[in-house]
Amino acid sequence: MADTDPVFNIQRVYLKEASLEQPNSPAILLEQEQPAVEINLGVNAENVAEGVFEITVTATVQTKIADKTVFLCECKQAGIFEIRNIPEEQMAGVVGIACPQIVYPYLRGNVADLIQRGGFPPVHLAEINFQSMYEQQQAAQQDASPIITQ
């Protein structure tokens, strides 16, 4: 293999951080009302060494009854990827789409497991189209850029 051949290797996928809080237990557990569920997702990419990237996908799941939190689950699933000799115009797509697609299924499983181990029915995160999410972020960044006219 030549030194200029494209390289894409998964070095490791790991649970970087996980927490489950039940600040209003046990009283809130006696409520009969269905809680409202709010889910937020995020993706972060960091260049940790030459040709090595850490991609982190974060999920925050919060359930509330009225204004009281039933539980708050936060998980960060990460992957370390070796990415070399990829054309610059393709690099953002690899880091912003391909890598999160690999990490996300692990995050989904860990979130459902952590919530279930906390004594609640598991919350199954929906499948995510990271390409669409990436394109929306790109469009939002372009809309936020100042337009310079001469």
Secondary structure, 3 states (H helix, E strand, C coil): CCCCCCEEEEEEEEEEEEEEECCCCCHHHHCCCCCEEEEEEEEEEEEEECCEEEEEEEEEEEEEECCEEEEEEEEEEEEEEEEECCCHHHHHHHHHHHHHHHHHHHHHHHHHHHHHHCCCCCCCCCCCCHHHHHHHHHHHHHHHCCCCCC
